[in-house]
Amino acid sequence: MNPVVLNSQQISRAISRIAHEIVEKNSGCDNLALVGIRTRGVPFAKRLQAKIKSIENVTLQLGILDITLYRDDIQTGRSHPEIRSTEIPFPVEETKIVLCDDVLFTGRTIRAAIDELMDFGRPAGVQLATLIDRGHRELPIRPDYVGKNIPTSKSQLIKVRLNEEDGEDQVILVDAPQ
């Protein structure tokens, strides 16, 4: 049995705390937008958007990034990666962007997301919100907002399951297949 490191209630509390931290760090919501990284960064961003609306009565702009073509491992992975749409329905130029992803590991996904985001313009700043930080950075990337730090070995995986994608909310720690 794989250990559950966050259950539904703990995920909800972490998102609530992160939403409050985002509002506090940015002195409100002026000129602020959320951008979720496909796949589970998108429902994470949407939940943050809803929580911030309940706190500040403001609906932040929301964008979606598909970083598939920006990955540095595209040649080493699947032979036919699924490419989905990127949707940034607001001007990135001079906007404070909070990138949202479910798990921060090596930092390569975030680097790819920043590369893609810059193709849309020059934001006023980029912050990073992640539900789980598991360590093992290969690039100098550090999150601004973290739901939970979960130190792992490289032989372990973190599986985030969110209702919108998986029909349940939980974060589990699993041993990687050998």
Z-matrix of the N, CA and C atoms (Angstrom, degrees):
N
C 1 1.459
C 2 1.526 1 109.44
N 3 1.317 2 116.10 1 129.69
C 4 1.463 3 120.83 2 179.82
C 5 1.526 4 109.83 3 -81.99
N 6 1.335 5 116.30 4 133.45
C 7 1.465 6 118.55 5 -178.39
C 8 1.532 7 112.74 6 -69.33
N 9 1.321 8 115.52 7 134.87
C 10 1.461 9 121.63 8 174.28
C 11 1.530 10 106.42 9 -84.08
N 12 1.337 11 115.90 10 119.45
C 13 1.460 12 119.39 11 -179.64
C 14 1.529 13 111.98 12 -95.71
N 15 1.315 14 117.41 13 -22.06
C 16 1.465 15 122.29 14 171.57
C 17 1.521 16 108.25 15 -141.91
N 18 1.323 17 116.21 16 130.65
C 19 1.459 18 119.90 17 174.56
C 20 1.532 19 108.70 18 -98.30
N 21 1.305 20 117.05 19 -177.81
C 22 1.458 21 122.17 20 -176.23
C 23 1.532 22 112.38 21 -56.81
N 24 1.321 23 115.82 22 -46.26
C 25 1.469 24 119.96 23 -179.06
C 26 1.530 25 111.39 24 -64.96
N 27 1.317 26 117.63 25 -38.77
C 28 1.463 27 121.15 26 179.24
C 29 1.527 28 111.39 27 -69.05
N 30 1.321 29 117.29 28 -37.28
C 31 1.467 30 121.17 29 175.94
C 32 1.527 31 109.15 30 -62.63
N 33 1.322 32 116.60 31 -45.16
C 34 1.457 33 121.47 32 179.64
C 35 1.538 34 111.19 33 -60.35
N 36 1.320 35 116.46 34 -43.92
C 37 1.470 36 120.39 35 178.61
C 38 1.526 37 111.70 36 -63.72
N 39 1.324 38 116.22 37 -41.38
C 40 1.468 39 120.45 38 179.44
C 41 1.528 40 110.38 39 -62.98
N 42 1.323 41 117.35 40 -42.81
C 43 1.462 42 121.01 41 179.47
C 44 1.523 43 110.26 42 -64.80
N 45 1.306 44 117.41 43 -40.70
C 46 1.465 45 121.40 44 177.80
C 47 1.527 46 110.88 45 -61.37
N 48 1.331 47 116.31 46 -45.35
C 49 1.467 48 120.49 47 179.68
C 50 1.531 49 110.72 48 -63.51
N 51 1.331 50 117.09 49 -45.21
C 52 1.469 51 120.90 50 179.82
C 53 1.527 52 110.16 51 -61.36
N 54 1.321 53 118.05 52 -42.36
C 55 1.475 54 121.41 53 179.29
C 56 1.526 55 110.16 54 -59.44
N 57 1.327 56 117.31 55 -45.53
C 58 1.469 57 120.43 56 177.62
C 59 1.529 58 111.21 57 -62.38
N 60 1.329 59 117.24 58 -40.52
C 61 1.466 60 121.05 59 179.26
C 62 1.533 61 111.21 60 -64.28
N 63 1.326 62 117.06 61 -40.33
C 64 1.473 63 120.75 62 179.10
C 65 1.521 64 110.00 63 -61.94
N 66 1.333 65 116.76 64 -47.49
C 67 1.466 66 120.88 65 -179.92
C 68 1.527 67 109.96 66 -61.79
N 69 1.328 68 117.10 67 -44.30
C 70 1.460 69 120.54 68 -178.52
C 71 1.526 70 111.88 69 -65.41
N 72 1.336 71 117.48 70 -48.42
C 73 1.464 72 121.09 71 -177.38
C 74 1.531 73 111.85 72 -62.10
N 75 1.338 74 116.64 73 -32.61
C 76 1.466 75 121.13 74 -176.99
C 77 1.524 76 112.66 75 -97.98
N 78 1.326 77 117.28 76 9.67
C 79 1.471 78 122.72 77 -179.64
C 80 1.521 79 111.35 78 51.46
N 81 1.317 80 115.77 79 44.71
C 82 1.461 81 121.34 80 -178.86
C 83 1.510 82 110.86 81 113.35
N 84 1.324 83 115.29 82 -152.75
C 85 1.467 84 120.45 83 -173.04
C 86 1.523 85 114.20 84 -123.12
N 87 1.326 86 117.60 85 8.13
C 88 1.462 87 119.93 86 -178.50
C 89 1.525 88 111.35 87 -61.84
N 90 1.331 89 115.38 88 132.05
C 91 1.454 90 122.23 89 174.16
C 92 1.529 91 112.48 90 58.26
N 93 1.327 92 117.03 91 34.16
C 94 1.456 93 123.07 92 -175.58
C 95 1.529 94 109.77 93 -119.03
N 96 1.341 95 116.80 94 140.20
C 97 1.468 96 121.46 95 177.87
C 98 1.521 97 109.06 96 -141.79
N 99 1.315 98 115.47 97 154.40
C 100 1.463 99 122.77 98 176.70
C 101 1.521 100 109.00 99 -107.44
N 102 1.332 101 116.84 100 141.08
C 103 1.462 102 121.49 101 176.53
C 104 1.522 103 107.37 102 -132.96
N 105 1.336 104 115.91 103 116.17
C 106 1.458 105 121.66 104 179.05
C 107 1.510 106 111.18 105 -90.98
N 108 1.332 107 115.70 106 139.99
C 109 1.462 108 121.62 107 176.92
C 110 1.526 109 107.88 108 -94.13
N 111 1.339 110 116.18 109 125.45
C 112 1.455 111 119.91 110 179.46
C 113 1.511 112 109.82 111 -58.24
N 114 1.276 113 121.09 112 137.62
C 115 1.434 114 128.47 113 13.19
C 116 1.522 115 110.99 114 -103.45
N 117 1.325 116 118.16 115 -55.69
C 118 1.465 117 119.45 116 -172.35
C 119 1.524 118 114.25 117 -80.90
N 120 1.306 119 117.97 118 -6.58
C 121 1.457 120 119.98 119 172.45
C 122 1.519 121 111.95 120 -70.09
N 123 1.337 122 115.95 121 -23.20
C 124 1.469 123 120.45 122 -179.28
C 125 1.531 124 111.58 123 -71.49
N 126 1.339 125 120.31 124 -52.54
C 127 1.469 126 117.75 125 176.61
C 128 1.525 127 112.30 126 -64.65
N 129 1.322 128 117.40 127 -31.26
C 130 1.462 129 121.03 128 175.27
C 131 1.534 130 109.44 129 -60.78
N 132 1.337 131 117.35 130 -47.10
C 133 1.473 132 121.60 131 178.51
C 134 1.528 133 111.00 132 -63.24
N 135 1.330 134 117.19 133 -40.84
C 136 1.467 135 120.41 134 179.66
C 137 1.528 136 111.20 135 -64.63
N 138 1.316 137 117.00 136 -37.82
C 139 1.469 138 119.99 137 177.65
C 140 1.525 139 110.80 138 -67.94
N 141 1.335 140 116.28 139 -39.27
C 142 1.470 141 119.20 140 175.41
C 143 1.527 142 110.18 141 -62.67
N 144 1.326 143 116.75 142 -42.80
C 145 1.463 144 121.53 143 178.55
C 146 1.531 145 110.41 144 -57.56
N 147 1.324 146 116.96 145 -46.14
C 148 1.473 147 121.41 146 -179.40
C 149 1.528 148 111.11 147 -65.79
N 150 1.327 149 117.15 148 -40.50
C 151 1.465 150 120.71 149 -179.42
C 152 1.530 151 110.18 150 -67.95
N 153 1.322 152 117.38 151 -41.50
C 154 1.464 153 120.59 152 178.33
C 155 1.524 154 109.96 153 -64.81
N 156 1.333 155 117.69 154 -37.43
C 157 1.464 156 120.54 155 176.28
C 158 1.527 157 110.20 156 -61.18
N 159 1.330 158 117.12 157 -41.07
C 160 1.471 159 119.54 158 179.81
C 161 1.530 160 112.35 159 -69.32
N 162 1.326 161 117.00 160 -26.32
C 163 1.469 162 121.23 161 179.57
C 164 1.524 163 111.17 162 -82.99
N 165 1.332 164 116.40 163 -48.05
C 166 1.463 165 122.32 164 -169.96
C 167 1.523 166 114.04 165 -110.04
N 168 1.320 167 117.78 166 -6.61
C 169 1.455 168 122.55 167 -175.85
C 170 1.537 169 111.83 168 57.53
N 171 1.335 170 114.63 169 39.40
C 172 1.460 171 122.47 170 178.46
C 173 1.528 172 107.11 171 -132.93
N 174 1.327 173 116.29 172 133.87
C 175 1.458 174 120.01 173 175.75
C 176 1.518 175 108.58 174 -97.85
N 177 1.334 176 115.57 175 110.76
C 178 1.464 177 120.02 176 179.25
C 179 1.524 178 110.30 177 -71.79
N 180 1.318 179 115.99 178 148.55
C 181 1.461 180 121.18 179 172.25
C 182 1.522 181 107.67 180 -61.42
N 183 1.340 182 116.14 181 147.38
C 184 1.456 183 120.89 182 -178.34
C 185 1.515 184 109.82 183 -132.13
N 186 1.314 185 115.82 184 129.57
C 187 1.458 186 121.65 185 176.54
C 188 1.515 187 110.60 186 -121.22
N 189 1.335 188 115.25 187 164.94
C 190 1.461 189 122.16 188 -179.40
C 191 1.521 190 108.43 189 -132.12
N 192 1.341 191 116.11 190 131.05
C 193 1.464 192 121.16 191 177.08
C 194 1.518 193 109.99 192 -113.26
N 195 1.322 194 116.22 193 135.31
C 196 1.458 195 121.94 194 166.11
C 197 1.521 196 105.47 195 -110.89
N 198 1.315 197 116.65 196 110.22
C 199 1.468 198 121.31 197 -172.46
C 200 1.522 199 113.33 198 -91.53
N 201 1.313 200 118.33 199 7.33
C 202 1.465 201 122.11 200 -172.95
C 203 1.526 202 112.57 201 -47.49
N 204 1.309 203 117.76 202 -49.36
C 205 1.469 204 120.46 203 -176.60
C 206 1.523 205 113.40 204 -76.07
N 207 1.330 206 117.87 205 -7.83
C 208 1.451 207 122.02 206 -179.38
C 209 1.527 208 112.26 207 -101.80
N 210 1.325 209 117.05 208 -2.84
C 211 1.468 210 120.82 209 -177.50
C 212 1.528 211 110.26 210 -70.22
N 213 1.333 212 116.43 211 146.08
C 214 1.461 213 119.77 212 177.98
C 215 1.525 214 112.35 213 -87.42
N 216 1.336 215 116.76 214 -2.63
C 217 1.461 216 120.59 215 179.54
C 218 1.529 217 112.41 216 -114.10
N 219 1.313 218 117.09 217 19.56
C 220 1.466 219 121.18 218 -175.70
C 221 1.531 220 111.30 219 -59.27
N 222 1.327 221 117.30 220 -34.20
C 223 1.464 222 120.60 221 -178.74
C 224 1.520 223 112.44 222 -77.78
N 225 1.328 224 118.35 223 -22.21
C 226 1.459 225 120.92 224 -176.28
C 227 1.517 226 113.05 225 -95.39
N 228 1.316 227 116.89 226 -10.47
C 229 1.469 228 120.82 227 -175.50
C 230 1.514 229 112.82 228 -94.29
N 231 1.310 230 114.73 229 -141.51
C 232 1.463 231 121.53 230 -179.12
C 233 1.522 232 110.19 231 -60.88
N 234 1.320 233 116.43 232 146.88
C 235 1.464 234 119.63 233 -178.52
C 236 1.522 235 112.21 234 -71.82
N 237 1.336 236 116.80 235 -29.08
C 238 1.459 237 120.71 236 179.37
C 239 1.531 238 109.45 237 -132.37
N 240 1.333 239 116.53 238 80.20
C 241 1.467 240 118.21 239 -178.51
C 242 1.526 241 110.87 240 -65.48
N 243 1.327 242 115.30 241 146.23
C 244 1.461 243 120.22 242 177.48
C 245 1.521 244 108.92 243 -80.52
N 246 1.315 245 115.70 244 121.69
C 247 1.454 246 121.14 245 179.86
C 248 1.521 247 108.07 246 -104.18
N 249 1.325 248 115.29 247 122.92
C 250 1.463 249 120.77 248 -179.62
C 251 1.527 250 107.95 249 -115.29
N 252 1.298 251 115.88 250 173.53
C 253 1.461 252 119.64 251 -172.58
C 254 1.527 253 112.72 252 -77.06
N 255 1.311 254 114.15 253 149.16
C 256 1.453 255 123.48 254 167.56
C 257 1.511 256 105.88 255 -102.14
N 258 1.333 257 115.94 256 133.80
C 259 1.462 258 120.19 257 -178.38
C 260 1.523 259 108.82 258 -131.80
N 261 1.312 260 115.57 259 107.96
C 262 1.461 261 121.34 260 175.79
C 263 1.532 262 106.17 261 -120.94
N 264 1.349 263 117.93 262 91.03
C 265 1.469 264 121.17 263 -172.58
C 266 1.529 265 114.14 264 -87.91
N 267 1.315 266 117.48 265 25.17
C 268 1.464 267 122.04 266 -179.52
C 269 1.525 268 107.76 267 -146.19
N 270 1.326 269 117.70 268 159.25
C 271 1.464 270 118.95 269 178.14
C 272 1.533 271 110.67 270 -72.15
N 273 1.316 272 116.35 271 125.82
C 274 1.470 273 122.13 272 178.63
C 275 1.523 274 109.81 273 -74.75
N 276 1.312 275 115.73 274 -32.88
C 277 1.468 276 122.42 275 -177.64
C 278 1.533 277 110.90 276 -50.16
N 279 1.337 278 115.67 277 121.99
C 280 1.472 279 123.24 278 175.94
C 281 1.530 280 114.64 279 63.77
N 282 1.345 281 117.72 280 19.30
C 283 1.463 282 122.02 281 175.96
C 284 1.523 283 108.58 282 -102.62
N 285 1.332 284 116.93 283 141.30
C 286 1.467 285 120.78 284 173.34
C 287 1.529 286 106.68 285 -80.59
N 288 1.330 287 115.87 286 121.84
C 289 1.458 288 121.97 287 -175.84
C 290 1.532 289 109.24 288 -108.86
N 291 1.330 290 115.51 289 132.60
C 292 1.464 291 120.88 290 169.61
C 293 1.521 292 106.61 291 -107.71
N 294 1.349 293 115.98 292 107.91
C 295 1.456 294 121.37 293 174.94
C 296 1.521 295 108.08 294 -74.61
N 297 1.329 296 117.09 295 136.85
C 298 1.465 297 121.75 296 -176.75
C 299 1.524 298 109.58 297 -123.94
N 300 1.330 299 116.06 298 126.85
C 301 1.460 300 121.17 299 175.43
C 302 1.519 301 109.13 300 -141.92
N 303 1.324 302 115.63 301 157.23
C 304 1.462 303 118.91 302 -176.07
C 305 1.518 304 113.29 303 -76.37
N 306 1.339 305 118.07 304 -44.46
C 307 1.459 306 121.43 305 -176.81
C 308 1.518 307 109.69 306 -130.97
N 309 1.322 308 116.10 307 132.46
C 310 1.463 309 121.75 308 172.33
C 311 1.521 310 107.37 309 -104.54
N 312 1.326 311 115.37 310 124.14
C 313 1.456 312 121.11 311 -177.60
C 314 1.525 313 107.97 312 -125.09
N 315 1.315 314 119.32 313 -97.67
C 316 1.462 315 122.14 314 -175.77
C 317 1.526 316 112.84 315 -77.17
N 318 1.325 317 117.15 316 -24.30
C 319 1.456 318 121.66 317 -176.13
C 320 1.516 319 113.35 318 98.80
N 321 1.316 320 117.15 319 -7.00
C 322 1.468 321 120.48 320 -176.89
C 323 1.530 322 112.82 321 -68.50
N 324 1.305 323 117.63 322 -35.79
C 325 1.468 324 120.37 323 176.90
C 326 1.521 325 110.13 324 -63.08
N 327 1.314 326 117.02 325 -42.29
C 328 1.465 327 121.16 326 -179.44
C 329 1.528 328 110.16 327 -67.04
N 330 1.325 329 117.36 328 -40.38
C 331 1.467 330 119.95 329 177.06
C 332 1.523 331 110.00 330 -59.27
N 333 1.333 332 116.93 331 -44.26
C 334 1.464 333 121.04 332 178.67
C 335 1.529 334 110.78 333 -63.09
N 336 1.338 335 116.45 334 -40.31
C 337 1.474 336 120.39 335 179.55
C 338 1.528 337 111.02 336 -64.52
N 339 1.311 338 116.97 337 -41.26
C 340 1.469 339 120.13 338 178.69
C 341 1.527 340 110.01 339 -65.42
N 342 1.334 341 117.10 340 -41.90
C 343 1.465 342 120.47 341 176.85
C 344 1.522 343 111.05 342 -56.83
N 345 1.333 344 116.64 343 -46.71
C 346 1.464 345 120.06 344 -179.35
C 347 1.527 346 110.92 345 -67.02
N 348 1.313 347 116.58 346 -43.40
C 349 1.458 348 121.01 347 -179.62
C 350 1.536 349 110.92 348 -57.65
N 351 1.318 350 117.42 349 -40.01
C 352 1.469 351 121.69 350 -179.47
C 353 1.531 352 112.07 351 -65.15
N 354 1.331 353 116.97 352 -23.02
C 355 1.463 354 119.86 353 175.61
C 356 1.528 355 111.90 354 -69.05
N 357 1.343 356 116.66 355 -16.22
C 358 1.464 357 121.61 356 178.48
C 359 1.519 358 112.94 357 -94.42
N 360 1.320 359 117.57 358 -8.05
C 361 1.453 360 121.43 359 -179.29
C 362 1.512 361 110.72 360 139.61
N 363 1.312 362 114.50 361 -178.68
C 364 1.459 363 120.46 362 -178.21
C 365 1.526 364 109.44 363 -103.13
N 366 1.334 365 117.09 364 106.42
C 367 1.463 366 119.02 365 179.60
C 368 1.529 367 111.50 366 -70.56
N 369 1.318 368 115.54 367 159.63
C 370 1.467 369 120.68 368 175.97
C 371 1.525 370 110.37 369 -67.23
N 372 1.310 371 116.97 370 -24.45
C 373 1.456 372 122.92 371 178.21
C 374 1.513 373 109.11 372 179.40
N 375 1.314 374 116.35 373 157.66
C 376 1.457 375 121.95 374 177.72
C 377 1.522 376 107.70 375 -127.18
N 378 1.323 377 115.20 376 126.02
C 379 1.457 378 122.43 377 175.49
C 380 1.527 379 107.45 378 -115.47
N 381 1.326 380 116.31 379 161.78
C 382 1.459 381 120.56 380 -177.45
C 383 1.518 382 110.48 381 -125.54
N 384 1.338 383 115.19 382 126.01
C 385 1.461 384 122.19 383 173.37
C 386 1.520 385 107.43 384 -115.78
N 387 1.322 386 116.22 385 129.80
C 388 1.455 387 120.96 386 178.44
C 389 1.523 388 109.83 387 -135.86
N 390 1.300 389 115.52 388 140.62
C 391 1.459 390 119.43 389 179.22
C 392 1.533 391 110.27 390 -69.86
N 393 1.343 392 117.15 391 -41.70
C 394 1.457 393 122.63 392 -177.83
C 395 1.526 394 109.83 393 -130.22
N 396 1.332 395 116.34 394 132.40
C 397 1.468 396 122.22 395 170.58
C 398 1.520 397 106.16 396 -113.26
N 399 1.329 398 116.32 397 114.18
C 400 1.470 399 119.85 398 -176.97
C 401 1.516 400 113.81 399 -103.57
N 402 1.356 401 117.21 400 1.91
C 403 1.458 402 119.51 401 177.97
C 404 1.517 403 112.66 402 82.72
N 405 1.331 404 115.99 403 -164.74
C 406 1.471 405 124.89 404 178.29
C 407 1.524 406 113.18 405 68.38
N 408 1.327 407 117.08 406 39.68
C 409 1.457 408 121.19 407 -178.82
C 410 1.531 409 111.35 408 -64.44
N 411 1.324 410 115.60 409 138.29
C 412 1.462 411 123.06 410 171.94
C 413 1.524 412 110.84 411 -107.45
N 414 1.322 413 116.35 412 -14.23
C 415 1.461 414 122.76 413 179.13
C 416 1.525 415 108.35 414 -127.44
N 417 1.329 416 117.40 415 154.69
C 418 1.474 417 119.94 416 -177.70
C 419 1.531 418 112.24 417 -77.75
N 420 1.331 419 115.28 418 71.43
C 421 1.460 420 121.98 419 -178.60
C 422 1.518 421 108.15 420 -122.70
N 423 1.333 422 115.41 421 132.98
C 424 1.463 423 120.84 422 -177.70
C 425 1.520 424 108.26 423 -134.56
N 426 1.339 425 117.39 424 133.89
C 427 1.466 426 119.22 425 -179.49
C 428 1.524 427 111.94 426 -74.92
N 429 1.326 428 115.38 427 148.89
C 430 1.462 429 121.68 428 174.38
C 431 1.525 430 110.53 429 -85.53
N 432 1.337 431 116.18 430 -29.85
C 433 1.462 432 122.16 431 -177.02
C 434 1.526 433 108.37 432 -136.59
N 435 1.327 434 116.70 433 129.22
C 436 1.462 435 121.65 434 -177.08
C 437 1.519 436 109.60 435 -131.68
N 438 1.330 437 116.42 436 131.29
C 439 1.452 438 120.66 437 174.16
C 440 1.515 439 111.11 438 -70.44
N 441 1.345 440 116.49 439 -48.62
C 442 1.461 441 120.99 440 179.61
C 443 1.524 442 109.12 441 -158.74
N 444 1.317 443 115.71 442 136.85
C 445 1.460 444 121.95 443 170.85
C 446 1.524 445 107.32 444 -87.90
N 447 1.315 446 116.35 445 125.39
C 448 1.459 447 121.09 446 178.53
C 449 1.529 448 107.72 447 -127.71
N 450 1.335 449 117.04 448 95.33
C 451 1.467 450 118.95 449 177.32
C 452 1.529 451 110.27 450 -61.69
N 453 1.311 452 116.13 451 132.92
C 454 1.460 453 121.36 452 -178.72
C 455 1.510 454 109.35 453 -131.21
N 456 1.320 455 115.63 454 163.96
C 457 1.463 456 119.55 455 167.45
C 458 1.525 457 105.90 456 -89.66
N 459 1.312 458 115.87 457 163.76
C 460 1.464 459 118.27 458 178.99
C 461 1.521 460 111.96 459 -68.63
N 462 1.336 461 117.02 460 -15.50
C 463 1.467 462 120.18 461 179.33
C 464 1.531 463 111.55 462 -87.88
N 465 1.320 464 116.89 463 5.47
C 466 1.456 465 120.81 464 178.05
C 467 1.526 466 110.03 465 -112.54
N 468 1.322 467 115.09 466 158.21
C 469 1.459 468 121.80 467 176.01
C 470 1.525 469 108.50 468 -126.00
N 471 1.318 470 115.55 469 150.33
C 472 1.457 471 121.99 470 171.51
C 473 1.523 472 106.44 471 -104.50
N 474 1.296 473 116.93 472 126.16
C 475 1.470 474 121.72 473 176.50
C 476 1.517 475 108.26 474 -111.60
N 477 1.320 476 115.89 475 114.64
C 478 1.458 477 121.49 476 175.29
C 479 1.520 478 107.00 477 -95.95
N 480 1.295 479 115.42 478 126.20
C 481 1.459 480 121.52 479 177.33
C 482 1.522 481 107.17 480 -118.47
N 483 1.329 482 115.40 481 120.55
C 484 1.460 483 120.90 482 -179.80
C 485 1.519 484 109.26 483 -118.28
N 486 1.311 485 114.57 484 141.74
C 487 1.462 486 122.44 485 -176.80
C 488 1.531 487 112.88 486 -46.40
N 489 1.326 488 116.76 487 -45.00
C 490 1.457 489 121.93 488 -174.90
C 491 1.535 490 112.39 489 -62.92
N 492 1.325 491 117.18 490 -30.00
C 493 1.464 492 121.59 491 -178.19
C 494 1.529 493 112.80 492 -106.41
N 495 1.344 494 116.25 493 -32.37
C 496 1.463 495 120.76 494 -168.12
C 497 1.524 496 114.89 495 -122.82
N 498 1.325 497 117.82 496 -4.99
C 499 1.454 498 120.77 497 179.14
C 500 1.517 499 115.50 498 81.31
N 501 1.335 500 117.40 499 3.87
C 502 1.467 501 121.69 500 176.59
C 503 1.520 502 109.31 501 -158.56
N 504 1.325 503 115.58 502 158.58
C 505 1.458 504 121.97 503 177.00
C 506 1.521 505 109.76 504 -109.36
N 507 1.324 506 115.75 505 115.92
C 508 1.457 507 120.21 506 171.74
C 509 1.522 508 109.56 507 -170.37
N 510 1.312 509 115.06 508 156.85
C 511 1.453 510 121.96 509 173.78
C 512 1.520 511 106.06 510 -121.35
N 513 1.335 512 116.35 511 126.21
C 514 1.454 513 120.32 512 -179.14
C 515 1.524 514 110.42 513 -124.17
N 516 1.313 515 115.23 514 153.85
C 517 1.460 516 123.81 515 177.46
C 518 1.527 517 107.43 516 -105.36
N 519 1.323 518 117.43 517 124.25
C 520 1.465 519 120.97 518 -177.92
C 521 1.521 520 109.68 519 -128.42
N 522 1.324 521 115.31 520 152.89
C 523 1.461 522 120.22 521 173.51
C 524 1.522 523 108.43 522 -79.32
N 525 1.324 524 115.86 523 133.06
C 526 1.465 525 120.72 524 179.72
C 527 1.523 526 110.12 525 -67.45
N 528 1.327 527 117.61 526 143.09
C 529 1.469 528 119.23 527 176.75
C 530 1.526 529 109.88 528 -63.68
N 531 1.283 530 115.14 529 141.25
C 532 1.489 531 120.20 530 -178.46
C 533 1.509 532 111.86 531 -84.61
